[in-house]
Amino acid sequence: MTVSAAPLLSARGVRKTYRSGATETVALRGIDFDLGAGELVMVMGPSGNGKTTLLNCLSGLDDIDSGTVEIDGLDIHALSDRERTEHRARRMGFIFQAFNLIPVFSAVENVELPLLLAGESDRNIRARAEALLARVGLGHRRDHRPAELSGGEQQRVAIARALVTRPAIVWADEPTGNLDSHTAQDILDVLHEVNADGQALVIVTHDRDIGASGQRLVEVHDGRVDYDGPPRP
């Protein structure tokens, strides 16, 4: 597929240090990163070397110490907390290893939630949520709660929830980490289908096979990007 030449996201000199008492842990050391519309980027690296911190800082879930992160030309870290939260709700979707579904909500209610939080009119919310569940192959499980779904089904609900606001970027942190290899491949296939429809995704993974399946591979070591290019076999 064709990726837009103009970056959807552009980050420059991003630094992040975690502090606990007198202890400081430098997590990101001046990261530069661009993401094009429709791009599929895999982020890899050893545990504790900054992958998840990079995702959290680029998406605005975490504050940064210095640098800039611009999405559509807007510096998200120059926004107030409220403005950044609203921007994130409109322009981003998130998929996590632990699914993070609301236990007392049905599958369709979990998918509806981002639309409600974004203040959408409730006239079309149910139809949009049902359409997304059908897209990920779970239309027949719409009324089931998370405890009644398998791990793979829960992750499909999480994917539908991430897509329902039609976000510019979907961030996925180890989306197959809690799944067996067969189910993980099914979820990866869904994510590739979503990307083929034009969705930009950034996927953090420790799995070398998954890392090799994207359009681009970014490797993070000791808080720095030490490789950014075509997937390596």
C-alpha positions in Angstrom: 0.0 0.0 0.0 1.0 3.6 -0.5 2.2 5.6 2.6 1.7 9.3 2.7 5.0 11.3 2.2 4.1 13.8 4.9 4.5 12.4 8.4 1.3 11.9 10.4 3.5 12.0 13.5 6.8 13.6 13.9 8.8 13.4 17.2 12.2 15.1 17.8 14.6 14.8 20.7 12.2 13.0 23.0 13.6 12.4 26.5 12.1 10.7 29.5 13.5 10.1 33.0 11.6 8.2 35.7 12.4 9.4 39.3 11.7 7.6 42.5 13.2 9.3 45.5 16.9 9.9 44.8 16.9 7.2 42.0 16.7 8.3 38.4 16.2 5.9 35.5 16.7 7.4 32.0 14.2 5.7 29.7 14.4 7.7 26.5 17.6 9.5 25.3 16.7 11.9 22.6 14.4 9.8 20.3 13.5 11.0 16.8 10.6 9.1 15.1 8.3 9.7 12.2 5.1 7.9 11.3 3.4 8.1 7.9 -0.4 7.7 7.4 -1.2 4.1 6.7 2.2 2.9 7.9 2.8 -0.4 9.9 5.7 0.0 12.3 7.0 -2.8 14.6 9.0 -1.7 17.6 11.4 -4.2 19.2 14.1 -4.4 21.8 15.1 -6.1 25.1 12.8 -5.7 28.1 13.4 -2.5 30.1 15.0 -0.7 27.1 12.3 1.8 26.4 9.8 0.2 24.0 6.6 0.8 26.0 7.9 4.1 27.3 8.4 5.2 23.7 4.8 4.2 22.9 3.4 6.0 25.9 5.4 9.2 25.3 4.6 9.3 21.5 0.9 8.8 22.2 0.8 11.3 25.1 -0.1 8.8 27.8 3.1 9.8 29.6 4.6 13.3 29.9 8.1 13.9 28.4 11.0 15.8 29.9 12.0 17.5 26.6 11.5 17.3 22.9 8.4 17.5 20.8 5.7 15.1 19.5 3.6 16.6 16.7 0.5 14.9 15.3 -0.9 16.6 12.2 1.4 19.5 13.1 0.0 19.8 16.6 2.5 19.5 19.5 0.6 17.2 21.8 2.8 17.9 24.8 2.2 21.6 24.6 -1.5 20.9 25.3 -3.2 20.9 28.7 -3.9 17.5 30.2 -7.6 17.9 29.3 -6.8 18.9 25.7 -4.4 16.1 25.3 -6.9 13.6 26.7 -9.5 14.9 24.2 -7.1 14.7 21.3 -6.1 11.2 22.2 -9.8 10.1 22.4 -10.4 11.5 18.9 -7.2 10.6 17.1 -5.8 7.4 18.7 -6.8 3.9 19.5 -5.0 1.5 22.0 -4.6 -2.2 22.2 -2.9 -3.7 25.2 -1.5 -7.1 26.1 -4.0 -7.5 29.1 -7.0 -6.5 26.9 -8.3 -4.0 29.5 -11.9 -4.7 28.8 -14.6 -3.6 31.3 -15.7 -6.9 33.0 -19.4 -5.9 33.5 -19.9 -4.7 30.0 -20.8 -6.8 27.0 -18.5 -7.0 24.0 -20.6 -4.4 22.1 -20.7 -2.1 25.2 -16.9 -2.3 25.5 -16.6 -1.2 21.9 -19.1 1.6 22.3 -17.2 3.1 25.3 -14.7 5.2 23.4 -17.5 6.8 21.4 -19.4 7.7 24.6 -16.2 9.1 26.2 -15.6 11.2 23.1 -19.1 12.7 23.4 -20.5 11.2 20.3 -24.3 11.3 19.6 -25.7 7.9 20.7 -27.9 7.7 17.6 -25.3 5.7 15.6 -23.1 4.4 18.4 -24.6 0.9 18.6 -24.6 0.4 14.9 -20.9 1.4 14.6 -19.9 -0.9 17.5 -21.8 -3.8 16.0 -20.2 -3.2 12.5 -16.7 -3.2 14.1 -17.4 -6.5 16.0 -18.6 -8.0 12.7 -15.4 -6.8 11.0 -13.2 -8.7 13.5 -15.4 -11.8 13.3 -17.3 -11.4 16.6 -20.7 -10.2 15.5 -22.2 -13.4 17.0 -20.6 -12.7 20.4 -21.8 -9.1 20.8 -23.7 -9.7 24.0 -21.1 -11.8 25.8 -19.0 -10.4 28.7 -15.2 -10.7 28.7 -15.3 -13.6 31.1 -17.4 -15.5 28.6 -14.9 -15.0 25.8 -11.5 -16.6 25.0 -8.3 -14.6 25.1 -8.3 -14.3 21.3 -11.9 -13.1 21.3 -11.2 -10.6 24.0 -8.3 -9.2 21.9 -10.6 -8.9 18.9 -13.0 -6.9 21.0 -10.1 -4.7 22.0 -9.1 -4.2 18.4 -12.7 -3.2 17.5 -12.7 -0.8 20.4 -9.5 0.7 19.2 -10.9 1.2 15.7 -14.4 2.5 16.5 -13.5 6.2 16.7 -11.8 6.0 13.3 -8.4 7.0 14.8 -5.4 8.3 12.9 -3.1 6.0 14.8 -3.6 2.7 16.7 -0.9 1.9 19.3 -0.6 -1.8 20.2 1.6 -2.9 23.2 2.4 -6.6 22.9 -1.1 -7.4 21.5 -0.3 -11.1 21.2 1.7 -11.5 24.4 -1.0 -13.4 26.3 -2.1 -15.6 23.5 -1.0 -19.0 22.2 0.8 -19.1 18.9 -2.2 -20.0 16.7 -4.4 -17.3 18.3 -1.6 -14.8 18.1 -1.3 -15.4 14.3 -5.1 -14.9 14.0 -4.8 -11.5 15.8 -1.8 -10.5 13.7 -3.8 -11.3 10.6 -6.6 -9.0 11.7 -4.1 -6.2 12.4 -2.6 -6.6 8.9 -6.1 -6.5 7.4 -6.7 -3.3 9.3 -3.5 -1.8 8.1 -4.3 -2.9 4.5 -7.4 -0.7 4.8 -5.2 2.3 5.5 -4.9 2.4 9.2 -1.6 3.5 10.7 -0.4 1.1 13.4 2.6 1.1 15.8 3.1 -2.4 17.4 5.4 -3.1 20.3 6.5 -6.7 20.3 9.2 -9.0 21.5 8.4 -11.7 18.9 11.0 -11.6 16.0 8.5 -13.2 13.5 6.0 -10.4 14.3 8.7 -7.8 14.1 9.6 -9.1 10.6 6.0 -8.8 9.4 5.7 -5.0 9.3 6.6 -2.5 6.7 9.3 -1.1 8.9 11.2 -2.2 12.0 12.4 0.1 14.8 14.7 -1.4 17.4 15.2 0.4 20.7 18.2 -0.3 23.0 19.1 1.6 26.2 16.6 4.4 25.4 17.8 5.0 21.9 16.7 4.0 18.4 19.6 2.0 17.0 17.9 0.6 13.9 15.1 2.1 11.8 14.5 0.5 8.4 13.2 -2.5 6.6 12.3 -5.7 8.6 15.3 -8.0 9.3 14.9 -11.7 8.8 
